Amino acid sequence: MINRNALITALINEYTYLCLEDPCDDDLTPDAYRAHLNSYTDAQLIDESGVDFDDDFTLDDYIQLHS
């Protein structure tokens, strides 16, 4: 079972970092991105990370890295 709130926070933190590194005119604000993510299923949230998790890099590792 995933910690949904922690995963959403990690996704927002990563998104914010990426937007600062390479800003685009159509970037969502962190609050707008959170609202977008809140409508996702758990599977969609995991997919949004863009990571193929395995024994070497787990979902918990991703959350810790971006928290």
Secondary structure as GFF3:
##gff-version 3
##sequence-region A 1 67
A	DSSP	alpha_helix	4	21	.	.	.	ID=ss1
A	DSSP	alpha_helix	30	38	.	.	.	ID=ss2
A	DSSP	alpha_helix	42	48	.	.	.	ID=ss3
A	DSSP	alpha_helix	59	65	.	.	.	ID=ss4
###
